[in-house]
Amino acid sequence: MSDTSDPRPGHPGLAELFRYPLMSAIAERRSRRVCRGTSIDAGDLSHKSTNAPAPLSPLEEAVLVVTTGLTGFLLHDGPVGGGDELGTGSYFMQTRARAAASPDNTQPTSFFLVNDSGVFLIKKLKKQEALQLLASVPPRWADWSEADWLAAAQAVTQRVFNERLQFPRQFPYYHMWNKALSNQPGTTLLLPIVDMTRSFISVVLNMMSEPEAERALFLDDWQPFTPKTPLDVGAWLAAGLGLLPDRIPYQPVGGVELAQSGAVNPKIRVPLGMAHTVQVDYEAILLLQNLVLTGQAMGLGGWLHASTPAPLIYERDPEKGIFGLGFRMHAPDKEWGRWPPTPSTLPNPVGLDGIIQALCPPYMSMNDAVDKVLDEKFGDQGTYRDVAQFARAYRKVENAEAYLQRAQRYSAKTVDYMKLLCNYIYDTYGRFPAHMDAFHLPGVWMQFSHLELEYYEKYFDPALYSRQAAHDAVWGDRGAAERT
């Protein structure tokens, strides 16, 4: 439903944005692909544009940027302490809330914004930076001025390149009509990318925090059981002779010694391949849907579609006309007799040096990666040590203090097991993670534009683009001043 209160005096587009009902945005959402300045070759349905491209204004982009970001503070509304069956109570990576849900509030999704003036990272602010931003604007978006939107977007936007992403207009960089319509001059694209390293460590730490009777044994379902110790050999022989109830088809992480130690329940087995089913990119999909609905409410052309795929999107070779993200690709130093499935044998996109980096080699050891996640939660300024920030979601500081007194750190056994698992993956495959990339590309990007209205007026039902037809009158033709 719409917010019926008027926003602070200022831009008429912002006022109209908050009057537009949510249910209308859902019902009237469509993909509208043809941006201003684009000609269409379609026989009797062709169109020759006489317009120049019309990039989004800084304010229009600012609204989209903010839609992907922070919204306040989350709720720790569940049981804590009082017995192992309730877990640690310290599940979440941070207390700051975002515009979409994510597992354990790891908020793994970053966006790259692409426009005519370059490529920008919509960065995730560190703790104090985030608090300063939240304190500098009114709590309700409806109360923000034009200056608030612009300042909030500028605070999280970091220039990466001075030109937009560019690739040859051919398959496999683009396919079908994407060659003619995607990533054209005047468009703004938002490309999500998901840090799987921090999320994997956080999610698995929580899985490992179950009581010992329920703590799973992790199996490498890409590797057959290979005895490495006398205990392993004994178990392998016993299983082969039928002296054990089950054969050991896959490699247990930690070997038979860990399986029989009592630290885990060997009857509860979790394959490392489960990473494909607990992959945390659903946050990216939810944020993209927010963008889809926001673009409709603003009256922009919007099109969620296949991006240039990985690993091609990471390539950067200007001499060949390829201007991708330029990620560091960490190649596994392994020789295989029997090759495991991809992506474990492929170079791993681990980041842009100094801009966005995964928690894995070559940036840090796997022990340090686990310690970094622990520090973010339990260090001197960690999520579960900062009473003042934790209390932002409570009526009283005393309530936050009571929760924190009962929230538990991960046990030494859990931390040791997590480091064992992470080092096993890296030592076995020469990369982390093995069953997915360090930065996972969902494979889609969201394109926004001002529409080529003459094309739509010539061929389509006006009811299907009425919001977009009214856009310029409400938001004004403000061009696209370069982002600085």
Phi, psi and omega in degrees: 000160183279160174270112189282347179279143180286140173291172179302149183307139181160229190291129180295332178296321178295319179299316181291326178303317183276354175270340187284125185290143176303316183296329175291321178299319179294314185288327186262359179297132173216159166281125177232110200260334193269108183275161183300134182096001183260131173264151183238126176260102185213040178062234180293346179255022181286163179210133176252115182279142173248009183265153168276154174304147182232087182300159175295152176282162175304323180292318179300315178294324180299318179298317179295317179300313182296328180299338180268000195247210187287147180229006181134229186226145185271173181256128169267069189259074179196176181293152180212135179066191175082011179141151183298332185293346180266000179074195186278331188079001181243055186283324196273142180289330183207165181266348183280136182268156179234171185288356176213155181287152174213154182295127179057024181049041176285340179046061188281349188272128168246156177240142165258131176259131184238126174215188186296337183266356176149197179240134183230141171270126169276097190278155176266117186292145173288171193309302184292324177298318180296317180296320179296320179295313181297327181283342186272352183232158177299152181299327184259130178303327181298341180263002181283142171273171175303319180296325178296315180298316181295318181292319180296319179291319180297326182295336185247006186252126182234123179292136177247314179224160183265003176224157181291162173301135181220136180218159174304139182278065181207162175288139013264008179291318174227157175223154177052221186284356172300333179300328183263340191242336187273141172057044180271160175306139181093345180271157171241127179245144171241119185249116179275145175218139193243122176283106182274345185288307180298319182293317180301313182297315182294313183295317182289325173304318179292321176297323181284353182271006173295158175304154185304326180292344182240004182280126188282153169266126180273134178243141174270099184284004173257000181230129175291156180296122178238108182300133182236345180229165176304323179295320177299315181298317179298317179294321180295317178294317181297319179295321180294329180272001180080015180276348174248148183295334183229144168286166181248091188284329185237164182286118174283130178291121186097354176072183180296329180302314178293319182300328182260006186280342186090351179285339179225165174259106185294348177279344176256106188244130180242117178286144176299334176296349177297345178305332179288337182261342176249019180302139193264021182284002178296334175301317179299319181294320178294319178295323177297320177296322174302317179296319178303311183289324178295317178299320177296317180297329180277345182083025178270155166291137182221140184208110174269120186205174184296128175277171166305128190282163169283145002271003185299326184292343179274349182291146173213106182217083185305327180298335178259009180073024181250113182239076179266199186282341175068034180293149169291128179251111185269108185276131177296134178264073186224146171246130186244135169278315174240111188288128174285169182295160172286154011267012189299335182265359187258158174303141187258121177288107187254353174142178171254119187307127176077358183243305178211118189227139178282163177270079181189168173300148009272004184282329180196161176286166179290327174298317179294326179297315177296317180298326180294318177297317179297320180294323178297332179268317193236005177292181184304324178248024184286169182307319186259022174234345183264094184297319185299314180288319180300327184285352184297339181266356186252158174293320184231146176300326181300327179294317178295318179298321180295320178295312184296329178294332183261343178292139187249145170287162172293143179291161177300323178298318180295315181296316179299318180296320179296316179294321177301315181295313182296318179291326176300314181299312183292317181294326182283319189249349181073017178201159176219132348291175177259324187273359177202169177280156176300315170249116182268130177260112179301339174096008178226156169223158183253122182255133176240148180199165161274133189282155168280083190296328180300325178293314181292322179295331182286326192235342194241156178299122182302334180295340184272357176214026184296322179296319180289326179295331181271356190300309186298325180293331182270315186267339180082154179268092188254004178068201182220079175302140184298137175288135180247000000 
